Amino acid sequence: MRKLYVLLLGLLASLLAAPAHAADNGSWSVYPISTKVATRPYFYLSADPGQTIEDKVVVANKTGKPLTFRLYAADAYNTARDGGFAVRTLKEKQRGVGVWAKPAKARVKVPAHGKVTVPFTLRVPEGAEPGDHPGALVALDERIDRGDGSVALGVQRAVAARVYLRVGGPTLPAVAVEDVRVIHHQPLVPGFGDSTATISYTLHNTGNVTLDPKVELRATGLFGRTLLARDLAKIPSELLPGQRVRLSEPWRGAPQFDWGEVTLTASAKDTRESASASFFALPWLLAAVLAVVLVLGGVLLIRARRARAAARSVTSANDAPAGEPREALRVSSQAPRR
C-alpha cells in the first residue's frame, strides 16, 4: 500500500530552560548571545526607520552527533486557537522581521555537544511603521522523520528565539471586542438537567503595540439583575499588533428562562473597550410548545380573517338596491351579437 506522508512543522518559541533561558526542545536550543551585563532570554531591539542593527544568535546542539540547521528570520503571529505566540514557516510570506533580518549563514552545522554563534543584520526600512514588530530567528532541522503505517507523519522540528523589535515613532495601544455571541444549551424539560451557555468573542489588537489584555465578563437579566461577573483567565498574555483571536468562555448555571445582555470589557495599558450581545433563554420543551401555539394561532387568525371577508362579501351582495340589476344578471341578459 502506498503511504500518504503529511508534513508537520513544530516551532518551539517559548520554552524556557535554565540557565540561558533559551528556546529549547531537548535536542537543540536557540538564544541571543550574552552581553557583558547579563544573559538575555529574547532579543529586545529598538530602531528608527532606516536604521541597521547588528547582533548575534547562538545555536547549541545537545545531542551526541552533529546537526545541520536552516537558519532564517520569521514574523510572529497569534494562533487562532488560543492566541499563543507562533512564527511563520520558511515558505510563508514575511513582511516585517522575517524580511528585515538576515543571518550571516543560511545553514549552520553544529558539532555534537557544541554551539555556533551566527551574526545577523536587521535593517529597518525607511517607510517602516512605528510600533512593535515581533518575530523570531529560527533554527530548522530540515530532516523529515517519517513514521510507520498506511498514513505516515513527516515531522520537521524547529526552535526559535523571539525577537521583540520596536520601531521609533508614535505608539497607539488599542484593543477591540468584536462579534460577541451567546449560545445556550438547555435541557429538554425545564428543571431536569443543567443549563449552560457558551459565550464567544473576538479579541482584536487594533493598535501598533503588543498588549497584555484583561477581559471582564458581565451578564445581566431582566430588570438589570446581575447573573454573572468575573475576570476571564484564558486570555493570550501577548496580543500582537493587528492580530485577532477568537475565544470562548463556558457559562455553567446559565438561566433557563431569562432575557438579558452579556457584556465583555477588554482592557490593557491606556486602552479599554466593551461590546455586548443580547440573549433570550428558553427551555426546549417550552420553546416547542410556544412554537406550536404560535403556529396554531396564526392558522386560526388567517381562517378568521377569511371568514369575516366572506361574510362581508355576502352582506354587500344582499344589501344591493332592488331596482338595480346585479352585474351578473345584466351580463347574462344581453342578446348575442350576429
Buried (B, 14 or more C-beta within 10 A) or exposed (E): EEEEEEEEBEBBBBEEBEEBBBBBBEEBBBBBBEEEEEEBBBBEBEBEBEBEBEBBBBBBBBEEEEBEBBBBBBBBBBEEEEBBBBBBBBEEEBEBBBBBBEBBBEEBEBEEEEBBEBEBEBBBEEEBBBBBBBBBBBBBBEEBEEEEEEEBBBBBBBBBBBBBBBBBEEBEBBBBBBEBEBEBBBBEEBEEEEBBBBBBBBBBBBBBBBBEBBBBBBBBBEEEEEBBEEEBEEBBEBBBBBBBBBBEBEBEEBBBBBEBBBBBBBBBEEBBBBBBBEBEBBBBBBEEEEEEEEEEEEEEEEEEEEEEEEEEEEEEEEEEEEEEEEEEEEEEEEEEEE
